[in-house]
Amino acid sequence: MRRGVVAGVVGAFVLVAGGVGYAGFNVWNGLAGDTVSTAGGHPAPKRTGPPDAKEIQQASRAFFAAWEKGDATGAASYTNNASAAEQALTGFNDDAHISGVTVTPRAATGATVPYAVRATVSYQGKSKPLAYDTQLTVVRGLTTGRALVDWTPAVLHPQLKTGDTLVTDASGAPPIEAVDRDGAVLTKEKYPSLGPILDELRAKYGEKAGGTPALELVVRHQSETAPDTVLATLAKGRPGTLHTTLSAAAQAAAEHAVTQFAESSVVAVKPSTGEVLAVANHRKDSFNAAFQGELAPGSTMKIITSATLIDNGITTASGPAPCPDTATWQSQTFHNEKGLTPDLHATLASSFARSCNTAFLKYADEVKVDSLTKEAQDHFGLGRDNWKTGIPSFDGSVPASGGPNTAANMIGQGQVQMDPLNMASVTATAMTGVFRQPVIVPQSLDGRTLATAQGLSSGTVAQLRQMMHRTAISGTAAAAMSGLGGDIGAKTGSAEVDAQAKSNSWFAGYRGDIAAAAMTQSGGHGADAAGPIVAGVLRAVG
């Protein structure tokens, strides 16, 4: 007896015995699904052309009937990709733990049949009703001529795409309730910049925080970087408390400050401890540029360059650093900002405060190719790829570059790359003489090893503070820092970027035991955009 006849007999039994569902349609599809014979015993010709309305109804309802019974193999046989369909339908039953499926078809539009699905998700003693609408299309089988469901993952659920799977399980990590240094709760609703950061903290520290994960039905996407899409929550997770180093007051100030300028980021740290007090981004995307950006820092790099010149005995804050109109290094000519008056008798402190590029470039002959690199690594803790802040972060990069880049690196161009976290740390080290690797969660939480560096001598620190203070009260940073009292210091920067009309704006500053740095892409001069952001944070919490 041919397979089609057997399937037809089974279908008839279900129809009579059960009297429910779509079993009656199994009779037609079982008999007509494969090749059948005419009255004369000859095979009927293979059908061609689009399925007609009757075939569309019969094929779709036969599929629904098998799906309702949990028969993955049977349902898949009514599709034009039985292998893929059976795998997905089996996962629907076994991995997603969905049962009690009821399908209610609606009026077809051509070959497309919309329908409502009602089911129950059950896992580890928890259950949740599931309801959604989706649709399928019936097509003519290329080899058999049968009317078949055109298989796509969306037949099972409208949010499924190729490569996605449905899974019911404990969520990846327990939820957290992040709190600041004083116990204030930090939420993404109140502090929007923290949204992606709280997700990172949950993924890394959810279990350590002591919470329990939720039980969820999710779409697990093929892309490893795409987060799961939650379709149903069977049991909510219990959040664990995660203590951070952040300050709610500083975070609020940072969130407000970055909204002044698009594509802006800021970080504030506590120099005496290395604790991150605030991190905020105002961007079109969710990228944490404050911690992971990799851009030339412009003249804020002169903090490190000045330390290099002082530590290598080349000059001092009160020593010579003449500021001519131009400086040439290995056939490349460098210029100052327009409007800067030359001063051939300038000191390093004066050229620093006025942000004279040529004063620093004139010393390119006296530094070695790797002098800046060693200063950045050994004294400021940069560029070794060993920071463990608690979330993904970039440690800065000051490569030993030859040729024109040896000079360009000295003024924060060339191949030097930083982000606001790096420059806030540089500012803190210049203030205190001690490199304290920034952290956003206490080291005691997981015992991770923090990066170390030898820091700066007291003599170098005194000179750097003197130069940064001068810049803040009478140099290029004076306008932005205006009205800030107490112990203050700053450095401006603007970094030119190829194919970008305006330079990136950079600013680093300190007040009391707060050091902050900001960057605004296409923001212009350092004092134009990044400066007001940093000053806003220092004014609020410094």
C-alpha positions as CSV (number, residue, x, y, z in Angstrom):
1,M,0.0,0.0,0.0
2,R,1.4,3.4,-0.9
3,R,2.4,5.8,1.9
4,G,-0.4,8.2,0.9
5,V,-3.1,5.7,1.5
6,V,-1.7,4.8,4.9
7,A,-1.7,8.5,6.0
8,G,-5.3,8.8,4.7
9,V,-6.5,5.9,6.8
10,V,-4.8,7.3,9.9
11,G,-6.4,10.7,9.2
12,A,-9.8,9.2,8.9
13,F,-9.4,7.4,12.3
14,V,-8.5,10.7,14.0
15,L,-11.4,12.4,12.4
16,V,-13.9,9.8,13.6
17,A,-12.4,9.1,17.0
18,G,-11.4,12.6,18.0
19,G,-13.9,14.7,16.1
20,V,-11.8,17.9,16.8
21,G,-9.1,20.0,15.2
22,Y,-8.1,19.8,11.6
23,A,-7.8,16.0,11.3
24,G,-10.4,15.9,8.6
25,F,-8.0,17.8,6.3
26,N,-5.4,15.0,6.7
27,V,-7.7,12.8,4.6
28,W,-7.4,15.0,1.6
29,N,-3.7,15.8,2.0
30,G,-2.8,12.2,2.8
31,L,-4.5,11.0,-0.4
32,A,-3.7,14.0,-2.7
33,G,-0.3,14.9,-1.2
34,D,1.5,12.2,-3.2
35,T,1.0,10.8,-6.7
36,V,-2.5,9.3,-7.0
37,S,-4.1,7.2,-9.7
38,T,-7.0,7.9,-12.0
39,A,-9.9,5.5,-12.4
40,G,-8.0,3.8,-15.2
41,G,-5.0,3.2,-13.0
42,H,-2.7,5.8,-14.6
43,P,-0.9,8.4,-12.5
44,A,-2.7,11.8,-12.4
45,P,-0.6,14.5,-14.0
46,K,1.5,16.7,-11.7
47,R,-0.3,19.9,-10.9
48,T,1.3,23.2,-12.1
49,G,0.6,26.9,-11.6
50,P,-0.3,28.7,-8.3
51,P,-2.4,26.7,-5.8
52,D,-6.1,27.4,-5.9
53,A,-8.2,28.4,-3.0
54,K,-9.1,24.9,-2.1
55,E,-5.5,23.7,-2.1
56,I,-4.4,26.7,0.0
57,Q,-7.0,25.9,2.6
58,Q,-6.2,22.2,2.7
59,A,-2.5,22.6,2.8
60,S,-2.5,25.3,5.5
61,R,-5.0,23.5,7.7
62,A,-3.2,20.1,7.4
63,F,-0.1,21.9,8.6
64,F,-2.0,23.5,11.5
65,A,-3.5,20.2,12.6
66,A,-0.1,18.5,12.8
67,W,1.4,21.5,14.6
68,E,-1.4,21.5,17.1
69,K,-0.8,17.8,17.9
70,G,2.9,18.5,18.5
71,D,3.8,16.3,15.5
72,A,6.9,18.1,14.2
73,T,7.6,15.5,11.5
74,G,4.1,15.5,10.2
75,A,3.8,19.3,10.2
76,A,7.1,19.6,8.4
77,S,5.9,17.2,5.7
78,Y,3.4,19.9,4.6
79,T,6.2,22.4,3.9
80,N,8.6,22.9,1.1
81,N,11.6,22.6,3.4
82,A,10.8,19.6,5.6
83,S,14.3,19.4,7.2
84,A,14.4,23.0,8.4
85,A,10.8,23.0,9.4
86,E,11.1,19.8,11.5
87,Q,14.2,21.2,13.3
88,A,12.4,24.4,14.1
89,L,9.1,22.7,15.1
90,T,11.0,20.2,17.3
91,G,12.8,23.1,19.0
92,F,9.4,24.8,19.5
93,N,8.3,21.8,21.5
94,D,11.5,20.8,23.2
95,D,13.6,24.0,23.6
96,A,10.9,26.6,23.9
97,H,8.7,24.3,26.0
98,I,5.6,25.5,24.2
99,S,2.5,23.2,24.3
100,G,-1.2,23.3,24.0
101,V,-1.1,25.0,20.6
102,T,-4.3,26.2,19.1
103,V,-4.3,27.8,15.7
104,T,-7.1,30.0,14.4
105,P,-6.8,30.7,10.7
106,R,-8.3,33.9,9.2
107,A,-9.5,34.7,5.7
108,A,-6.7,34.2,3.2
109,T,-5.5,36.9,1.0
110,G,-4.5,35.2,-2.2
111,A,-2.0,32.5,-1.1
112,T,-1.3,34.1,2.2
113,V,-3.1,32.8,5.3
114,P,-3.0,34.9,8.5
115,Y,-3.7,33.1,11.8
116,A,-3.7,33.5,15.5
117,V,-1.7,31.2,17.8
118,R,-2.6,30.5,21.4
119,A,-0.4,28.3,23.5
120,T,1.2,27.8,26.9
121,V,4.9,28.1,27.9
122,S,5.8,25.8,30.8
123,Y,9.2,25.4,32.4
124,Q,10.5,24.5,35.8
125,G,7.0,24.5,37.3
126,K,6.1,27.9,35.9
127,S,3.6,28.6,33.1
128,K,2.6,31.6,31.0
129,P,0.0,31.9,28.3
130,L,1.4,32.9,24.9
131,A,-0.6,34.6,22.1
132,Y,0.5,36.1,18.8
133,D,-0.5,36.6,15.2
134,T,1.5,35.6,12.2
135,Q,1.0,34.2,8.6
136,L,2.1,31.7,6.0
137,T,2.1,31.4,2.3
138,V,1.1,28.3,0.3
139,V,3.2,27.6,-2.9
140,R,3.3,24.9,-5.5
141,G,6.0,22.3,-4.7
142,L,8.7,22.4,-7.5
143,T,9.2,18.6,-7.7
144,T,6.0,17.1,-6.4
145,G,3.4,19.7,-7.6
146,R,1.9,19.6,-4.2
147,A,0.5,22.6,-2.5
148,L,2.9,23.3,0.4
149,V,3.5,25.8,3.1
150,D,6.4,28.0,2.0
151,W,8.7,27.5,5.0
152,T,10.2,30.5,6.9
153,P,10.9,30.8,10.6
154,A,8.2,33.4,10.8
155,V,5.6,30.7,10.3
156,L,6.3,29.7,13.9
157,H,6.6,33.3,15.3
158,P,6.7,36.7,13.5
159,Q,9.9,37.7,15.3
160,L,11.9,34.7,14.1
161,K,14.4,35.2,11.3
162,T,16.8,32.7,9.6
163,G,19.2,31.3,12.1
164,D,17.2,32.4,15.2
165,T,15.8,30.0,17.7
166,L,13.1,30.0,20.4
167,V,14.4,29.1,23.9
168,T,12.8,29.1,27.3
169,D,15.4,29.1,30.0
170,A,16.9,31.2,32.8
171,S,18.0,34.6,31.5
172,G,21.7,35.0,30.9
173,A,22.4,36.8,34.1
174,P,20.4,37.8,37.2
175,P,19.1,41.4,37.2
176,I,21.0,43.9,39.3
177,E,20.0,47.0,41.3
178,A,23.1,49.2,40.8
179,V,23.7,51.8,43.5
180,D,26.1,54.7,43.8
181,R,28.8,55.1,46.4
182,D,26.2,56.4,48.9
183,G,23.5,53.7,48.2
184,A,21.3,55.8,45.8
185,V,19.7,53.6,43.1
186,L,21.0,54.1,39.6
187,T,18.5,53.4,36.7
188,K,18.7,54.0,33.0
189,E,15.4,55.9,33.2
190,K,16.9,58.5,35.4
191,Y,20.4,58.3,34.0
192,P,20.0,57.4,30.3
193,S,23.8,57.1,29.6
194,L,24.0,54.3,32.1
195,G,21.7,52.0,30.1
196,P,24.4,50.2,28.1
197,I,26.7,50.3,31.1
198,L,24.2,48.7,33.4
199,D,23.7,46.0,30.8
200,E,27.5,45.3,30.9
201,L,27.5,45.3,34.7
202,R,24.6,42.9,34.8
203,A,26.3,40.5,32.3
204,K,29.6,40.5,34.3
205,Y,28.4,40.8,37.9
206,G,24.8,39.7,38.0
207,E,25.7,36.4,39.7
208,K,28.2,38.0,42.1
209,A,25.5,40.5,43.1
210,G,23.4,37.7,44.5
211,G,20.3,38.0,42.4
212,T,18.3,35.2,40.7
213,P,17.7,35.1,37.0
214,A,14.3,35.4,35.3
215,L,12.7,32.5,33.5
216,E,12.0,33.8,29.9
217,L,10.9,32.7,26.5
218,V,13.3,34.4,24.1
219,V,14.3,34.7,20.5
220,R,18.0,33.8,20.5
221,H,19.4,35.6,17.5
222,Q,22.0,34.1,15.2
223,S,24.3,37.1,15.8
224,E,26.2,36.6,19.0
225,T,26.3,40.4,19.6
226,A,22.5,40.8,19.4
227,P,20.7,40.5,22.7
228,D,17.9,38.0,23.2
229,T,14.4,39.3,22.4
230,V,12.1,38.5,25.3
231,L,8.7,37.2,24.3
232,A,7.3,36.1,27.6
233,T,8.5,36.1,31.3
234,L,7.4,33.1,33.3
235,A,9.1,34.3,36.5
236,K,10.7,37.6,37.2
237,G,14.3,37.6,38.4
238,R,15.2,38.9,41.8
239,P,17.8,41.7,41.5
240,G,21.0,41.6,43.5
241,T,22.5,44.9,44.8
242,L,25.6,45.9,42.9
243,H,27.7,48.7,44.5
244,T,29.5,51.0,42.1
245,T,31.9,53.9,42.5
246,L,29.6,56.3,40.8
247,S,28.1,59.4,42.4
248,A,24.5,60.1,41.7
249,A,25.1,63.8,41.9
250,A,28.1,63.7,39.6
251,Q,26.2,61.4,37.2
252,A,23.3,63.8,37.0
253,A,25.6,66.7,36.3
254,A,27.4,64.7,33.6
255,E,24.1,63.7,32.0
256,H,23.0,67.3,31.8
257,A,26.3,68.6,30.6
258,V,26.7,66.3,27.6
259,T,23.2,67.2,26.3
260,Q,24.6,70.6,25.3
261,F,26.5,69.2,22.3
262,A,25.8,66.2,20.1
263,E,28.3,63.3,19.9
264,S,29.8,64.2,23.3
265,S,31.2,62.1,26.1
266,V,32.6,62.9,29.5
267,V,34.2,61.0,32.4
268,A,34.9,62.2,36.0
269,V,37.2,60.4,38.4
270,K,38.3,60.9,42.0
271,P,42.1,61.4,41.7
272,S,42.8,60.3,45.3
273,T,41.3,56.8,44.7
274,G,40.9,56.3,40.9
275,E,37.1,55.7,41.3
276,V,34.9,56.7,38.4
277,L,32.3,59.2,39.6
278,A,30.4,59.8,36.4
279,V,30.3,58.6,32.8
280,A,28.0,60.1,30.2
281,N,27.5,59.9,26.5
282,H,25.2,62.0,24.2
283,R,25.2,60.1,20.9
284,K,22.9,58.8,18.2
285,D,24.1,55.3,19.0
286,S,24.6,53.5,22.3
287,F,28.4,53.2,22.0
288,N,30.2,54.0,25.2
289,A,32.7,56.4,23.6
290,A,33.6,57.8,27.0
291,F,35.3,54.4,27.9
292,Q,35.9,52.9,24.5
293,G,36.5,55.7,22.0
294,E,39.8,55.7,20.1
295,L,40.5,59.2,18.8
296,A,43.4,61.6,18.6
297,P,43.2,63.8,21.8
298,G,44.7,67.0,20.4
299,S,46.6,69.3,22.7
300,T,45.3,67.6,25.9
301,M,48.2,65.3,25.0
302,K,50.6,68.1,25.9
303,I,50.1,67.1,29.6
304,I,52.0,63.9,28.8
305,T,54.4,65.6,26.4
306,S,55.3,68.2,29.0
307,A,56.0,65.5,31.6
308,T,58.2,63.8,29.0
309,L,60.2,67.0,28.4
310,I,60.6,67.6,32.2
311,D,61.4,64.0,33.1
312,N,64.0,63.7,30.4
313,G,65.7,67.0,31.4
314,I,64.9,68.7,28.1
315,T,63.2,71.8,29.6
316,T,61.1,72.8,32.6
317,A,58.0,74.8,33.2
318,S,60.0,78.0,33.6
319,G,62.5,76.9,31.0
320,P,62.5,77.9,27.3
321,A,59.9,76.7,24.8
322,P,59.8,79.4,22.1
323,C,56.7,79.7,20.0
324,P,57.4,80.5,16.3
325,D,54.8,80.7,13.6
326,T,55.7,77.3,12.1
327,A,57.8,74.3,12.8
328,T,59.2,71.8,10.3
329,W,60.0,68.2,11.2
330,Q,61.2,65.8,8.5
331,S,59.8,67.9,5.7
332,Q,56.4,68.3,7.3
333,T,55.4,71.8,8.3
334,F,53.2,72.3,11.4
335,H,51.2,75.5,12.2
336,N,49.6,77.0,15.3
337,E,46.0,77.9,15.7
338,K,45.1,81.0,13.6
339,G,45.6,84.2,15.5
340,L,48.2,83.0,18.0
341,T,50.9,85.6,18.3
342,P,54.5,84.2,18.1
343,D,56.7,84.5,21.2
344,L,60.3,83.5,20.7
345,H,61.0,84.0,24.4
346,A,58.2,81.9,25.8
347,T,58.6,79.4,28.6
348,L,57.1,76.0,28.6
349,A,54.4,77.1,31.0
350,S,53.5,80.0,28.7
351,S,53.4,77.9,25.5
352,F,51.4,75.3,27.4
353,A,48.8,77.8,28.6
354,R,48.5,79.3,25.1
355,S,48.5,75.8,23.5
356,C,51.4,76.7,21.1
357,N,52.0,73.6,18.9
358,T,55.3,74.8,17.5
359,A,56.9,75.2,20.9
360,F,56.5,71.4,21.5
361,L,57.4,70.4,18.0
362,K,60.7,72.2,18.2
363,Y,61.7,69.6,20.8
364,A,61.0,66.7,18.4
365,D,64.7,66.5,17.7
366,E,65.5,66.0,21.4
367,V,63.2,63.2,22.2
368,K,63.6,59.6,21.1
369,V,61.1,57.8,19.0
370,D,59.8,55.9,22.0
371,S,60.1,58.7,24.7
372,L,56.4,59.5,24.6
373,T,55.5,55.9,24.6
374,K,57.6,55.1,27.7
375,E,56.3,58.2,29.6
376,A,52.7,57.2,28.8
377,Q,53.2,53.6,29.9
378,D,55.6,53.9,32.8
379,H,54.3,57.1,34.4
380,F,50.6,57.4,33.3
381,G,49.7,53.6,33.0
382,L,48.5,54.0,29.4
383,G,48.8,51.7,26.4
384,R,49.5,48.3,28.0
385,D,46.0,46.9,27.4
386,N,45.7,45.9,31.1
387,W,43.1,48.2,32.6
388,K,40.3,46.3,34.4
389,T,37.7,49.0,35.1
390,G,34.8,46.6,35.6
391,I,33.4,47.1,32.1
392,P,35.0,47.1,28.6
393,S,37.4,50.0,28.2
394,F,40.2,51.3,26.1
395,D,43.6,52.0,27.8
396,G,44.9,54.6,25.3
397,S,47.6,54.1,22.7
398,V,50.8,56.1,22.3
399,P,52.9,54.1,19.8
400,A,56.5,54.6,19.1
401,S,56.1,56.3,15.7
402,G,58.9,57.3,13.5
403,G,58.9,60.0,10.8
404,P,56.6,62.9,10.9
405,N,54.4,61.1,13.5
406,T,57.2,61.5,16.1
407,A,56.4,65.2,16.1
408,A,52.6,64.9,15.4
409,N,52.2,62.5,18.4
410,M,53.6,65.3,20.7
411,I,50.6,67.5,20.0
412,G,48.0,64.7,20.2
413,Q,47.8,64.0,16.5
414,G,49.6,61.4,14.5
415,Q,48.9,57.9,15.8
416,V,48.0,58.8,19.4
417,Q,44.5,57.6,20.5
418,M,42.6,58.3,23.7
419,D,39.1,58.6,25.1
420,P,37.7,60.8,27.9
421,L,38.4,58.0,30.5
422,N,42.1,58.0,29.6
423,M,42.4,61.8,29.7
424,A,40.6,62.0,33.0
425,S,43.1,59.5,34.4
426,V,46.0,61.5,32.9
427,T,44.7,64.6,34.6
428,A,44.4,62.7,37.9
429,T,47.9,61.4,37.7
430,A,49.3,64.9,36.8
431,M,47.5,66.2,39.9
432,T,48.6,63.6,42.4
433,G,51.7,62.0,40.9
434,V,50.1,58.6,41.5
435,F,48.6,56.5,38.8
436,R,45.5,54.9,40.1
437,Q,43.8,52.7,37.5
438,P,40.2,53.9,37.1
439,V,37.4,51.6,38.3
440,I,33.6,51.7,38.1
441,V,33.1,48.8,40.6
442,P,35.3,48.2,43.6
443,Q,38.2,45.9,43.2
444,S,37.0,44.0,46.2
445,L,34.0,42.7,44.3
446,D,35.9,40.3,42.2
447,G,39.6,40.6,43.3
448,R,40.7,41.5,39.8
449,T,44.3,42.7,39.4
450,L,44.5,46.4,38.6
451,A,47.1,48.0,36.3
452,T,50.0,49.9,38.0
453,A,52.6,52.5,36.9
454,Q,55.4,54.3,38.7
455,G,53.7,57.7,38.5
456,L,55.4,61.1,38.6
457,S,58.0,62.7,40.9
458,S,56.8,65.5,43.2
459,G,58.9,68.0,41.1
460,T,57.1,67.0,37.9
461,V,53.7,67.2,39.5
462,A,54.4,70.7,40.9
463,Q,55.3,71.9,37.4
464,L,52.3,70.3,35.7
465,R,49.9,71.7,38.2
466,Q,51.4,75.1,37.8
467,M,51.0,75.0,34.1
468,M,47.5,73.6,34.2
469,H,46.4,76.2,36.8
470,R,47.8,79.0,34.6
471,T,45.9,77.6,31.6
472,A,42.7,77.6,33.7
473,I,42.9,81.1,34.9
474,S,44.6,83.0,32.1
475,G,45.1,80.6,29.2
476,T,43.0,78.9,26.6
477,A,40.8,77.2,29.3
478,A,40.0,80.5,31.2
479,A,36.7,81.2,29.6
480,A,35.3,77.7,30.2
481,M,36.7,77.6,33.8
482,S,35.5,81.1,34.6
483,G,33.8,81.3,38.0
484,L,35.2,78.1,39.4
485,G,37.1,78.7,42.6
486,G,39.5,76.7,44.6
487,D,42.4,74.6,43.3
488,I,41.7,74.3,39.6
489,G,43.6,73.4,36.4
490,A,42.9,72.5,32.8
491,K,44.1,71.9,29.3
492,T,42.3,72.4,26.0
493,G,42.7,70.4,22.8
494,S,41.4,70.3,19.3
495,A,42.2,67.4,17.0
496,E,41.9,67.6,13.3
497,V,40.4,64.6,11.5
498,D,40.6,63.8,7.8
499,A,37.4,64.5,5.9
500,Q,35.9,66.3,8.9
501,A,35.1,70.0,8.5
502,K,35.5,70.9,12.2
503,S,38.0,69.5,14.6
504,N,37.1,67.4,17.6
505,S,36.9,69.3,20.8
506,W,38.8,68.0,23.9
507,F,39.1,69.4,27.4
508,A,40.6,68.0,30.6
509,G,40.4,69.8,34.0
510,Y,40.3,69.4,37.7
511,R,38.9,71.0,40.8
512,G,39.6,69.8,44.3
513,D,39.4,66.0,44.3
514,I,37.6,65.7,40.9
515,A,39.3,65.3,37.5
516,A,37.2,65.2,34.3
517,A,37.7,65.0,30.6
518,A,35.3,65.4,27.7
519,M,35.3,65.1,23.9
520,T,32.9,66.4,21.4
521,Q,33.2,65.1,17.8
522,S,33.2,68.0,15.3
523,G,32.9,70.4,18.3
524,G,35.7,72.8,17.2
525,H,38.1,74.3,19.7
526,G,38.5,72.7,23.1
527,A,37.0,75.6,24.9
528,D,34.0,75.7,22.6
529,A,32.2,72.4,23.5
530,A,34.2,70.0,25.6
531,G,35.2,72.8,27.9
532,P,31.7,73.8,29.0
533,I,30.9,70.1,29.6
534,V,33.9,69.5,31.9
535,A,33.3,72.9,33.7
536,G,29.6,71.9,34.2
537,V,30.6,68.7,36.0
538,L,33.3,70.4,38.1
539,R,30.9,73.2,39.0
540,A,28.3,70.8,40.2
541,V,30.4,68.5,42.2
542,G,33.9,69.8,42.5
